[in-house]
Amino acid sequence: MSSPQIAGAVVRRWLALALETVAAHEEELGRLDAAAGDGDHGATMVRGLRAAVAAAEKVNGSDGQLLAAAGAAFADAAGGASGALVGALLTTTGRTLGDGPYDTPSVVKALQAGLTMVKRLGKAQPGDKTLIDALQPFVDALAAQPPDQPLAAAWRAALPAARQGAAATASMVAKRGRSAKLGERSLGHADPGAVSLALLLQAAEAVLPSATDR
């Protein structure tokens, strides 16, 4: 995955598949969000991803450059807390990746930088019932993979941690975001931000082999 042209194509495919995947779950994400707010999380994510796809198509550059541009466009189009956090994650990860290399250790480092930024902006930690509860376990699991393992295989091995983290938010009491005001009433519903983040990571799994196998 050393060629910027190949990497750029992978990012574009990921964004397109992420949009398709999240759009298929838009109503579900809306129902989860309705338990704590106005039920617009699914629509917000779709709007942001459409803008990210369009922005990436206009960039002729490396994986990192495309991801950074997509993140900025996502934040602008999505708006609100979700737009700011997911946009910051993509932008920071992309800027840290830069022009590569795009191997497992480099991607881990970039995602760790993105995670740190999200924590700082959202002032949240694992257990607060936010997207961090899916992102942190995934990043930790990815970092635990052998450094010489191909990225696609490492990603696949780490993905269950994100899914489990998102599912676990149903048993948490929200401490950040709009759900926090509900207290114990936030129990029983998975956090929509954690669920949508897991969907984004899931979409990446499908496109990584086409890059790492070259």
C-alpha positions as CSV (number, residue, x, y, z in Angstrom):
1,M,0.0,0.0,0.0
2,S,2.9,2.3,-0.8
3,S,1.6,4.0,-3.9
4,P,-0.3,7.3,-3.2
5,Q,-2.5,6.6,-6.3
6,I,-3.5,3.2,-5.0
7,A,-4.0,4.6,-1.5
8,G,-6.2,7.4,-2.8
9,A,-8.4,5.0,-4.7
10,V,-8.8,3.0,-1.5
11,V,-9.9,6.0,0.5
12,R,-12.4,7.0,-2.2
13,R,-13.8,3.4,-2.2
14,W,-14.0,3.4,1.6
15,L,-15.9,6.7,1.7
16,A,-18.4,5.5,-0.9
17,L,-18.9,2.2,0.9
18,A,-19.2,4.0,4.2
19,L,-21.9,6.2,2.8
20,E,-23.8,3.2,1.4
21,T,-23.4,1.3,4.7
22,V,-24.5,4.2,7.0
23,A,-27.4,5.1,4.7
24,A,-28.7,1.5,5.0
25,H,-28.7,2.0,8.8
26,E,-30.0,5.6,8.7
27,E,-33.4,4.8,10.3
28,E,-31.8,2.6,12.9
29,L,-29.4,5.3,13.9
30,G,-32.2,7.8,14.0
31,R,-34.2,5.5,16.4
32,L,-31.3,5.2,18.7
33,D,-30.7,8.9,18.7
34,A,-34.4,9.6,19.3
35,A,-34.0,8.0,22.7
36,A,-31.9,10.9,23.8
37,G,-32.4,13.7,21.3
38,D,-34.1,14.7,18.0
39,G,-33.3,11.5,16.1
40,D,-31.2,13.1,13.4
41,H,-27.9,11.2,13.9
42,G,-28.5,8.9,10.9
43,A,-29.3,11.9,8.6
44,T,-26.4,13.8,10.0
45,M,-23.9,11.0,9.2
46,V,-25.3,10.6,5.7
47,R,-25.1,14.3,5.0
48,G,-21.5,14.4,6.3
49,L,-20.4,11.4,4.3
50,R,-21.9,12.7,1.1
51,A,-19.9,15.8,1.5
52,A,-16.8,13.8,2.3
53,V,-17.2,11.7,-0.8
54,A,-17.5,14.8,-3.0
55,A,-14.5,16.4,-1.4
56,A,-12.3,13.3,-1.9
57,E,-13.2,13.2,-5.5
58,K,-11.7,16.7,-6.0
59,V,-8.3,15.9,-4.3
60,N,-5.5,14.4,-6.3
61,G,-3.1,13.3,-3.6
62,S,-2.1,10.8,-1.0
63,D,-4.2,8.8,1.4
64,G,-3.6,11.3,4.1
65,Q,-4.5,14.3,2.0
66,L,-7.7,12.7,0.9
67,L,-8.7,11.7,4.4
68,A,-7.9,15.2,5.8
69,A,-10.0,16.9,3.0
70,A,-12.9,14.4,3.6
71,G,-12.8,15.2,7.3
72,A,-13.0,18.9,6.9
73,A,-15.9,18.5,4.4
74,F,-17.7,16.1,6.8
75,A,-17.5,18.5,9.7
76,D,-18.8,21.5,7.6
77,A,-21.7,19.6,6.2
78,A,-22.8,17.5,9.2
79,G,-22.5,20.2,11.8
80,G,-23.2,19.7,15.5
81,A,-21.2,17.6,17.9
82,S,-21.1,14.5,15.6
83,G,-19.9,16.5,12.7
84,A,-17.1,18.1,14.7
85,L,-15.9,14.8,16.3
86,V,-16.0,12.5,13.3
87,G,-14.6,15.3,11.1
88,A,-11.7,15.8,13.6
89,L,-11.1,12.1,13.7
90,L,-10.8,11.9,9.9
91,T,-8.8,15.1,9.5
92,T,-6.3,14.3,12.3
93,T,-5.9,10.7,11.2
94,G,-5.3,11.9,7.6
95,R,-2.8,14.6,8.6
96,T,-0.9,12.2,10.7
97,L,-0.8,9.6,7.9
98,G,0.5,12.1,5.5
99,D,2.2,10.5,2.5
100,G,2.7,7.2,4.2
101,P,3.9,4.5,4.6
102,Y,0.4,3.0,5.1
103,D,1.4,0.0,7.1
104,T,-0.1,-1.3,10.3
105,P,2.2,0.7,12.7
106,S,1.6,3.9,10.8
107,V,-2.1,3.5,10.7
108,V,-2.2,2.7,14.4
109,K,-0.2,5.9,15.1
110,A,-2.5,8.0,13.0
111,L,-5.7,6.6,14.6
112,Q,-4.2,7.1,18.1
113,A,-3.7,10.8,17.2
114,G,-7.3,10.9,15.9
115,L,-8.6,9.3,19.1
116,T,-6.6,11.8,21.3
117,M,-8.2,14.7,19.3
118,V,-11.7,13.3,19.7
119,K,-11.2,12.8,23.5
120,R,-10.0,16.4,23.8
121,L,-12.8,17.9,21.8
122,G,-15.5,15.8,23.3
123,K,-14.0,15.8,26.8
124,A,-15.1,12.1,27.0
125,Q,-13.4,8.9,28.1
126,P,-14.3,5.2,27.7
127,G,-17.4,4.4,29.6
128,D,-19.1,7.8,29.0
129,K,-21.3,6.3,26.3
130,T,-19.9,8.0,23.2
131,L,-18.2,7.0,20.0
132,I,-15.0,6.6,22.0
133,D,-16.5,3.4,23.4
134,A,-16.2,1.9,19.9
135,L,-13.1,3.7,18.8
136,Q,-10.8,3.1,21.8
137,P,-11.2,-0.7,21.8
138,F,-10.6,-0.8,18.1
139,V,-7.5,1.3,18.3
140,D,-6.2,-0.8,21.2
141,A,-6.9,-4.0,19.4
142,L,-5.2,-2.8,16.2
143,A,-2.2,-1.7,18.2
144,A,-2.0,-5.2,19.8
145,Q,-1.5,-6.9,16.4
146,P,2.0,-7.9,15.2
147,P,3.6,-4.8,13.6
148,D,4.5,-6.8,10.5
149,Q,1.0,-8.1,10.0
150,P,-0.6,-6.7,6.8
151,L,-3.0,-3.9,7.5
152,A,-6.1,-5.8,6.1
153,A,-5.5,-8.7,8.4
154,A,-4.8,-6.5,11.4
155,W,-7.9,-4.5,10.8
156,R,-10.1,-7.6,10.4
157,A,-8.7,-8.9,13.7
158,A,-9.5,-5.7,15.5
159,L,-12.9,-5.0,14.2
160,P,-14.9,-7.2,16.6
161,A,-13.6,-5.0,19.4
162,A,-15.3,-2.0,17.8
163,R,-18.6,-3.9,17.4
164,Q,-18.5,-5.2,21.0
165,G,-17.7,-1.7,22.3
166,A,-20.6,-0.2,20.5
167,A,-23.0,-2.9,21.7
168,A,-21.7,-2.4,25.3
169,T,-22.9,1.2,25.3
170,A,-26.5,-0.1,25.8
171,S,-25.6,-1.0,29.4
172,M,-23.9,2.4,30.1
173,V,-25.4,5.5,31.6
174,A,-24.5,8.5,29.4
175,K,-22.1,11.0,30.9
176,R,-21.5,13.2,27.8
177,G,-23.7,14.7,25.1
178,R,-27.4,15.1,24.9
179,S,-28.0,11.7,26.5
180,A,-26.3,12.7,29.7
181,K,-29.4,14.6,30.9
182,L,-31.4,11.4,30.8
183,G,-29.3,9.7,33.5
184,E,-30.5,6.2,34.2
185,R,-33.1,6.5,31.4
186,S,-30.2,6.3,28.8
187,L,-29.8,2.6,29.8
188,G,-31.0,0.0,27.2
189,H,-30.1,2.0,24.1
190,A,-26.8,1.7,22.3
191,D,-25.1,5.1,21.6
192,P,-25.8,6.1,18.0
193,G,-22.3,7.6,17.7
194,A,-20.6,4.4,18.7
195,V,-22.8,2.4,16.4
196,S,-22.1,4.6,13.4
197,L,-18.4,4.7,14.1
198,A,-18.3,0.9,14.1
199,L,-20.1,1.0,10.8
200,L,-17.4,3.2,9.4
201,L,-14.7,0.8,10.5
202,Q,-16.6,-2.1,9.1
203,A,-16.8,-0.4,5.7
204,A,-13.0,0.0,5.7
205,E,-12.5,-3.8,6.2
206,A,-14.1,-4.4,2.8
207,V,-11.7,-2.2,0.8
208,L,-8.4,-2.7,2.5
209,P,-7.6,-6.1,0.9
210,S,-7.6,-4.6,-2.6
211,A,-4.8,-2.3,-1.5
212,T,-2.7,-4.5,0.7
213,D,-2.8,-7.5,-1.7
214,R,-1.2,-5.4,-4.5
